[in-house]
Amino acid sequence: MRYLSLLLALIVCCVSSVLAAPQLVVDHSEVDWGEICSGEKKEHRFVLTNSGDEPLRIIKVRSSCGCTTAIPRDTLVEPGGSTELTVRFNSKNFRGNVVKKVVIVSNDPRQSKKTLSLKSQVKPELTLAPSRLQLGRIPGGKQLHKSLTLHNPSDHVVDIMALRCTSAALRVVEVPSRLLAGESVSLDLTISTPDKSGARINGYILIESQGNARMQLRIPVMGLVK
């Protein structure tokens, strides 16, 4: 009987040893930052907990692009312990709905890869309307005028560093040096058309601005002299 008890205890110990494993639990797997301005930098800290009974090892953390970094505070978490994963996202050069992924690779045998999602709606710091000028067929040897609206939809000041046109036929004057949050101004675009049938107007209005980040707004202008 005594030997049977020892044998059962040995079996239980072996089974427990086989079943022992780390288990990665994340406080939540998705973050939605909502509406942010292009160039804005966001940060979030995920809490990683080891709910298993063996040490959890964070082998690697991968992000979907260079705009997102993810750095764990610790790479080894004891059973019952927790650590933080700091994720940073730079929204520069993004527009519209953006979803980025971060993948945690660990020694959790049940789930060796855990994916986290970062969502945001990125809006521009500066807009120009219309965003594209298709002039169609226009008279030659004339000066045409088009009204443009420059708008700052953000909640902070945006400085206008420079405005230039890539075509000698295009000219914009009286450009403000900055726009306050929510402010709009009208710009007058002068188009000097060549006195030659079939000549094309083809250029860009380029606006350099500085808000959360240095940005460039590009507005194409096209037309054909009739």
Secondary structure, DSSP 8 states (H G I E B T S, - for coil): -HHHHHHHHHHHHHHHHHH----EEES-SEEEEEEEETT-EEEEEEEEEE-SSS-EEEEEEEESSTTEEEEES-SEE-TT-EEEEEEEEE-TT--EEEEEEEEEEES-SS-SEEEEEEEEEEE-S-EEESSSEEEEEE-SS-EEEEEEEEE--SSS-EEEEEEEESSTTEEEE---SEE-TT-EEEEEEEEE--SSTT-EEEEEEEEEEESSSEEEEEEEEEEEE-
